[in-house]
């Protein structure tokens, strides 16, 4: 249920990116640490925060929506390298602290940070392009800055006098870029029902699906690659991701737990 694909805020952001308003993507950053979970949350059920019962921690339970959105909006990364902490601030076997560095097809990079031990929490997404930047705060307020000329062109054409004026605050920023800010409120129930209604209209009338089932593998594989990178200490390719290696490493951890059957 990728209900966030039915969130008008992220639909607008996806449209801005696809329309080329901010140009080719150069970098993405998402810090999403609003998933605070105390120890009693994990202790209430035997399957929680286990490799055999859940298959992971924050990546598979709390953050799958963000993993789906980042690849839905910016494209599926080609490589990932991660540093994960297992049981970092909670008495659990799986990850409660994640930092992942991604690389995209065009060479752009991305950083994804999440955890379950930040009571204060942050939700900030940045997408930088050659022609502008999108900043999203708390999945609610969006600021879009569109450059009048691309950064490539500004880099080529600015002389040193222009640079001095810019650095000294003597250049009117309105000459460089425009700013748009908007806020979206989207009730979670409406997001979920909208996906179901879209599914029904697809069957009845052939409407394009918001979340085709085949795309579900993208976020799952990204989470698996983040896990595998830390387990192996290597950068992992998503283009030729080795499911057998991942399964073997996962089963090692399930066997160590001794509570669940191995996966096949």
N, C-alpha and C positions, 0 to 999 in steps of 0.2 A: 504494500500500500504506500506508494510514493506520493503521499498527499501534498508534499511541498511543491510538487510540479504544478499543482492547482492553486498555488499561492500567487495572487496577482503581482506581488512584489518581485518574485523570482521569474515570473513570466516576462515582466517588463525588462528585467536585467538581461535575460536571455535574448530578447528581441533587440536590445541596444547593441549587444555583442554581435549578433548575427547580421545586423544591418550595417556593421562596420563603423559605427559612430565613434568608437574609441580605437579603431584600427586593429592591426594584428596584436594579439596578446603577447606581452613581454614577461609578465609575472602575475601569479596569484598568491594571496596570503589569506588563510582562514584560521583564526584562533577561536575555537568554540569550546569554552570550558564552563558552560552553564549547566553541567550535568552532575552537580554535587550529589553524592550518594554516601550516607554514613554506613558504618559497619552493620547495624541491624538490618539494613536493606539487603545486604548480601547474605546475612545469616538466616533470613526468613524461609529460604527454600534451598534444598540440597543441590539443585541444578545450577543455581546462580553462580556466576564467576568461576566456572569450571571449564576445562577444555572438552571433557566428554559430554557434559550436559548442555553447555551453551556454545562452545566453540571459540570462546574469547570473552573479552570484557567490553570496554567502552566502544571499541570499533564495531562490534557486532550487535550491541544492545542499544546504546544511546546515539551514536554518531552516523549510522548508515544513511540517514537522510542527507546529511551534509556531503558525505562521500558521493552519493548519487548526484546531488545538485552540482558539485564542482565539475564532475565529468560531463554532466548534461549541458552546462553552460560553457565551459572552457574547452571541452574535448577530453577524450580519454588519455591520460598520461601514457608515455611509452616506457618510462623507467621510474623506479622509486628506491630511495634509500632511507632507512629509518633508525631511530633510537627509541626503543620502547622500554619502559620500566614495568616489571610484573610485580604486583603486590608492593608498590612503591610507598603508598601511604594507607593501604588497607590490607587486612589479613586475608588475601585472596591469591589464587595461583595465576590469574590472568592479568592483562594489562589495565592499569588505571592511570597511566601517563604515556602520551604518544607525541613524538615529533617526527614528521615525515617530510622529506624533500623529494619533489617530483620533477620530472622533465617531460616536456610536451614535444610533439612532432616537429614544431618549428624551432626547437632549441630553447623556448621559454622555460622558466622554472616556476615552481610553486612550493609553498610550505603549508603543511596542515598540522595544527596543534590541537590536542584535546586531552581531557583528563576528567576524573570524577572526584577530585579532592579540593577543588577551588570553590569555597563557599561563596565568595564574592562574584566570581564568574565573569567572563568576557565573551561576547559574540561580535566579532568584527571580520568582515570579508572585504578584501581589496582586490580589484582586478585592474592592472595597469596595462594600457595599450600604447601604441605609437602615437595615437591621436587623442588620448585622454585617459581618464581614470574613474572607476566606480568604487565608492566606499559605502558599505552597508553596516549600520550599527544596530545591534539587537534584533536583527531580522525584521526591522520595522522602518527605519529612516535611511533613505538612499540619497547620496550626493553624487551627481555626475558632472565631471568637468571635461569639457570638450575643447581641445586646442584649436585655435584658428588655423594654424599650420601644424603639420605633423612634427614630432620631435626631431625626426630625421632632417626635415627641411630647416627647422630652426637651428639645428646644429651646424648645418652647412652655411646658412646665410647670415647668421648673427656676426657682427663685427665686435671688436673688443670694447668699443664705446657702448654698444648696446648691452654687453655683458656687465660692464661697470654700472650702468644705470639700473640694471635689474638687481644686481647684488646690493646696491645702495638704496633700493626701494624707491627709485625715481621713475620707474617704468610702470605705467598703468596696467595692472594685471588683466583688465578687461580687453586690452589690446591683444593679449595672448590667449585667453580662454574664456568661455562662458560657463556659468554654473547653473545647474538645475537641481533642486531638492524636492523630493516627494516622500510622503509617508503612506504606508499601506497597513490597514488593519484587516486581517483575514481570520475569521473564526475557524478553529481546528475542525469543528464538525462540518462546516461548509466545505473545507478542503477535502475531507474524506468522502462526503456524499457526492462531491463534484467528480471525483475519480470514478465512483461507481456509476454515476449518471452517464459519464463519457463512455464507459465500458458498455452500458446498455445501448447507447446511441450508435456505437460502433457495430454492434450485432444487428440492430434494427435498420440502420441507415448508412452504415459504412463510414461513419465519422472517424477521422484519424485518432488513434489512441494517444493519450497523454503519456502513458507509461506502458509501452509494449513489454510483454513478459520477457522477450529475448534480451532486452536491455538490462534486466535485473542482474545479469552476470557481471556487468561492468563495475558496479560498486562492490560486489562480493569479491571479485578478483583483485580489486584495488586493496581492500582490507586484507585479503590473504597475502598479497605481495608485501604489504607493510609488515605483517607478522613474519613472513619468511625472510625478509631482509635482516631483521634483528636476530632471528634464529641462526642465520648463516653468516652474518656480518658482511654481507655482500649487497651490491646494487642489484635489483631484480628487474628484469625486462617483463613488461606486460604483453609485449607483442608475441613472445614465444614462452609464455608462463608455463612452467612444468608442474602440472597438477599432481603428478606422482611424487615428486620431491616434497611438495607441500603436505600431501597426505601422510607421507612417511614421517615428517617432522611433527605433524599434529598427533599422530598415533603414539609417538614417543612420549608425548606429554600426557596423553590419555592413559597410557600404561602406567606412568609414574603416579598418577592420581589413584589408580586402582579402584575406581568407583563405577566405571562405565565400560560398555563394550567398545572395542576399537571400531573406527569408521572404515568403510570399504568403498 
